[in-house]
């Protein structure tokens, strides 16, 4: 996907979360342990929720923010999508899965942060702050649910 505007960044993030959902869903029935299967099912649902939220985010975002160009930054710092299923998630431990997913979400957050530094004010800044807050909130929810799974 060629990324030229913040709308493209949003769509790229949506596609990433869609792939993460599909991968977790695909691997959820063949996990190493019941704990791993539970985590993968949760992650599949969580990523699907993020996809829906990002869809709604695009519908409600200010058009000026969505149309903000970010080509220069992305030419210098290309976004390389993570291949979620290089190694099937079902072959990883629950801890490895959780760390892998959190690492990928951190990379998305880094992109938002860097873009936010390029657009410190205006509609683009508000848009990026909203995306960052969404990812932060979802990461906290994921960590909370993972801790609850640990406590089982």
C-alpha positions in Angstrom: 0.0 0.0 0.0 1.4 3.4 -0.9 1.1 5.8 2.0 0.8 9.5 1.1 -1.7 11.0 3.5 -2.9 10.5 7.1 -6.0 8.7 5.6 -3.5 6.2 4.2 -1.8 5.8 7.5 -5.2 5.1 9.1 -6.0 2.5 6.4 -2.6 0.9 6.8 -3.1 0.6 10.5 -6.6 -0.9 9.9 -5.1 -3.4 7.5 -2.4 -4.3 10.0 -5.0 -5.0 12.7 -7.1 -7.0 10.2 -4.2 -9.2 9.4 -3.4 -9.6 13.1 -7.0 -10.6 13.7 -7.0 -13.2 10.9 -3.7 -14.6 12.1 -4.8 -14.9 15.7 -8.1 -16.4 14.7 -6.4 -18.9 12.3 -3.9 -20.0 15.0 -6.4 -20.1 17.9 -7.5 -23.7 17.5 -4.0 -25.1 17.3 -2.3 -23.5 20.3 0.2 -25.3 22.4 -1.9 -25.0 25.6 -5.3 -24.0 26.7 -3.8 -20.7 27.9 -2.3 -20.0 24.5 -5.6 -20.8 22.8 -7.5 -18.4 25.2 -5.0 -15.7 24.5 -5.2 -16.1 20.7 -9.0 -16.0 20.8 -8.9 -12.9 22.9 -6.4 -11.3 20.6 -8.5 -12.2 17.5 -11.5 -10.5 19.1 -9.4 -7.5 20.3 -7.9 -6.9 16.9 -11.4 -7.2 15.2 -12.6 -4.6 17.6 -9.7 -2.3 16.7 -10.6 -2.7 13.0 -14.2 -1.6 13.7 -13.0 1.3 15.8 -10.6 2.5 13.1 -13.4 2.3 10.6 -15.5 4.5 12.8 -12.5 6.8 13.4 -12.1 7.4 9.7 -15.8 8.2 9.4 -15.7 10.8 12.1 -12.3 12.4 11.5 -12.0 15.9 10.1 -11.4 15.7 6.3 -8.5 18.2 6.5 -6.7 15.8 8.9 -7.3 12.8 6.7 -6.0 14.7 3.6 -2.8 15.9 5.3 0.2 14.8 3.3 2.9 12.9 5.0 4.9 11.6 2.0 8.2 13.3 2.9 8.3 11.6 6.3 7.4 8.2 5.0 10.0 8.4 2.2 12.6 8.8 4.9 11.1 6.3 7.3 9.1 3.7 5.3 6.5 1.7 7.1 7.2 -2.0 6.8 4.2 -4.1 7.6 4.8 -6.9 10.0 4.1 -10.4 8.7 2.1 -11.8 11.5 2.3 -15.4 10.5 6.0 -15.8 9.6 6.0 -18.2 12.5 2.6 -19.4 13.4 1.4 -17.9 16.7 0.2 -21.3 17.8 3.9 -22.4 18.0 4.7 -19.6 20.5 4.1 -19.5 24.2 1.5 -17.2 25.6 4.3 -14.9 26.8 6.0 -14.8 23.4 2.6 -14.1 21.7 1.9 -11.2 24.1 5.3 -9.7 23.7 5.2 -10.0 19.9 1.8 -8.3 19.7 2.9 -5.5 22.1 6.1 -4.9 20.1 4.0 -4.5 16.9 1.6 -2.1 18.6 4.6 -0.1 19.9 5.9 0.3 16.3 2.5 1.7 15.3 2.6 4.1 18.3 6.1 5.2 17.3 4.8 6.0 13.8 1.9 8.1 15.3 4.3 9.8 17.7 6.8 10.7 14.9 4.0 12.0 12.7 2.6 14.0 15.6 6.0 15.7 16.0 5.6 16.8 12.3 2.1 18.2 12.8 2.1 19.7 16.3 -1.1 21.7 15.9 -4.4 21.7 14.0 -6.7 19.0 12.7 -3.8 16.6 11.9 -2.4 16.8 15.4 -5.9 16.2 16.9 -6.3 13.2 14.6 -2.9 11.7 15.5 -3.5 12.3 19.2 -6.8 10.4 18.9 -5.1 7.5 17.2 -2.3 7.4 19.7 -4.8 7.5 22.6 -6.8 4.7 21.0 -3.8 2.5 20.7 -2.6 3.3 24.2 -6.0 2.5 25.6 -6.3 -0.8 23.7 -2.7 -1.7 24.8 -3.7 -1.1 28.4 -6.8 -3.2 28.0 -4.8 -6.0 26.3 -2.2 -5.9 29.1 -5.0 -6.0 31.8 -6.6 -9.0 30.1 -3.3 -10.8 29.7 -2.6 -10.3 33.4 -6.0 -11.8 34.2 -5.1 -14.8 32.0 -1.9 -15.1 34.0 -3.8 -15.2 37.2 -5.9 -18.2 36.1 
